[in-house]
């Protein structure tokens, strides 16, 4: 599996990631909308398959009872969403695909929180679309 590289807007935080495949997801929850200004298009990278440089620039925010978001302290670019609560999704990084130097060949796998997405958003393709209740159930979480 070849590594892909990426960085934030100013380049002070960079990474190298071994992607487990080409599939990514889109989250339409209100937190992701406020964080990204639209929806979070991200690919899951296991903790052991990603390395960061410029770690001193990384800022973190515990955005819910189970997850954190991180960004570059200089340019503000969103770096990851990460589950911090023990469970099946703990530890992996959800890396926005726009950070990759080359995001070519990636394919949408699913959308979550579709009942929260604005009606002006429309993504094409035949892939699963989960509402909030279905998403939380899949993650083994409850609303907080």
C-alpha positions in Angstrom: 0.0 0.0 0.0 1.6 3.3 -1.1 1.7 6.2 1.2 -0.1 9.5 0.3 1.1 12.8 1.6 -0.8 15.9 2.5 -0.6 19.1 4.5 -2.6 22.0 5.9 -3.0 25.3 4.0 0.2 26.9 5.3 2.2 23.7 5.2 3.3 23.8 8.9 1.5 20.5 9.6 2.1 17.7 7.1 1.4 14.0 7.1 2.1 10.7 5.4 -0.7 8.1 5.4 -1.1 4.6 4.2 -4.7 4.4 3.1 -6.6 1.2 3.8 -8.4 1.6 0.5 -9.9 4.3 -1.7 -13.3 4.7 0.0 -14.2 7.8 1.9 -17.3 9.0 3.7 -19.2 12.3 4.0 -20.7 13.6 7.2 -23.5 16.1 7.2 -23.9 16.5 11.0 -24.3 20.1 12.2 -20.9 20.0 14.0 -19.1 19.0 10.7 -21.1 21.7 8.9 -20.0 24.4 11.3 -16.4 23.1 11.3 -15.9 22.8 7.6 -18.5 25.3 6.3 -20.2 22.5 4.4 -19.8 18.7 4.9 -16.8 16.7 6.0 -15.4 14.6 3.2 -13.0 12.3 4.9 -11.1 9.0 4.7 -10.4 6.8 7.7 -6.8 6.2 8.4 -5.8 3.8 11.2 -3.6 5.5 13.9 -0.6 3.2 13.1 -0.8 4.2 9.4 -0.3 7.9 9.7 2.6 10.2 10.8 2.5 13.9 11.3 5.2 16.6 11.2 4.7 20.0 12.8 2.9 18.5 15.7 3.6 21.6 17.8 1.2 23.5 15.5 -1.7 21.1 16.1 -4.6 22.3 18.3 -7.4 20.1 19.5 -10.9 20.5 20.6 -13.1 17.9 22.3 -16.2 18.5 20.2 -18.5 15.9 21.8 -18.4 13.3 24.6 -16.8 10.8 22.2 -14.7 12.8 19.7 -12.2 15.5 19.0 -11.3 17.8 16.1 -7.9 19.2 15.3 -6.6 22.0 13.2 -3.4 23.9 12.4 -2.8 26.6 14.9 -1.3 28.9 12.2 -3.7 28.7 9.2 -6.7 27.1 10.9 -7.1 24.3 8.4 -9.0 21.3 9.8 -6.7 18.3 10.2 -8.9 15.5 11.6 -11.9 14.2 13.4 -11.1 11.4 15.8 -13.1 9.2 18.1 -11.6 9.4 21.6 -14.0 7.1 23.4 -13.1 3.4 23.7 -15.0 1.3 21.2 -14.8 -0.1 17.7 -14.1 3.3 16.1 -11.5 4.5 18.6 -8.2 5.8 17.4 -8.6 6.1 13.7 -8.2 9.5 12.1 -10.9 10.9 9.7 -8.6 13.0 7.4 -10.3 15.5 5.1 -9.6 14.4 1.5 -8.8 18.0 0.5 -5.6 17.9 2.6 -4.1 15.2 0.4 -1.6 16.3 -2.2 -3.3 13.9 -4.6 -6.9 12.8 -3.8 -7.3 11.2 -7.2 -8.9 7.8 -7.3 -10.8 8.1 -4.1 -14.5 7.1 -4.1 -17.4 8.0 -2.0 -18.5 5.0 0.1 -21.3 6.4 2.3 -23.0 9.5 3.7 -24.0 9.9 7.3 -26.4 12.3 9.2 -28.2 12.8 5.8 -31.3 14.1 7.7 -29.1 17.1 8.8 -27.8 18.0 5.3 -29.1 21.1 3.7 -31.5 20.4 0.8 -29.1 22.3 -1.5 -26.5 19.6 -1.1 -26.8 16.7 -3.5 -24.2 14.0 -4.0 -24.7 11.5 -6.8 -24.0 7.8 -6.7 -25.4 4.6 -5.4 -24.1 4.4 -1.8 -25.6 4.0 1.7 -27.1 7.2 3.2 -27.7 6.9 6.9 -29.7 9.3 9.0 -28.7 10.5 12.5 -30.4 7.6 14.4 -28.8 5.0 12.0 -25.4 6.6 12.2 -25.4 6.7 16.0 -26.6 3.1 16.2 -23.8 2.0 13.8 -21.2 3.8 15.9 -22.7 2.3 19.2 -23.3 5.9 20.5 -26.2 7.8 22.0 -27.0 11.5 21.5 -25.5 13.8 24.0 
